[in-house]
Amino acid sequence: MSENVVTIQRTKLSLINASRGMALMLDKLRSIDATEMGNIRNIVKNIDVESDAMTTKKALRLVAEIRDVDVFIFAQDIVDLMKHIESSQEQLDVYIKAFRKLV
């Protein structure tokens, strides 16, 4: 019987560790979202400003191509990933609570 309790406790602790790891990932992603996305926005603004001064058609085509392939539009992917991690954490919390009830 006590071996079963130990196994359940280890599983519960593993789930808690996974949840903490996800919380750490979220903190890092939020940091990226807040800091680095501001930097990327500034780069895009600078490209737009610079392209206004360009007269070379080839350079203008390259800038247009960069805009068309959405090289700098990836903020939504970070938001989606953060939502997925938060959802996973909520599911883990449900399982952690269920394991707590077992012991």
Secondary structure, DSSP 4 states (H G I P E B T S, - for coil): -HHHHHHHHHHHHHHHHHHHHHHHHHHHHHHIIIIIHHHHHHHHHHHHHHHHH---HHHHHHHHHHHHTTTT--HHHHHHHHHHHHHHHHHHHHHHHHHHHH-
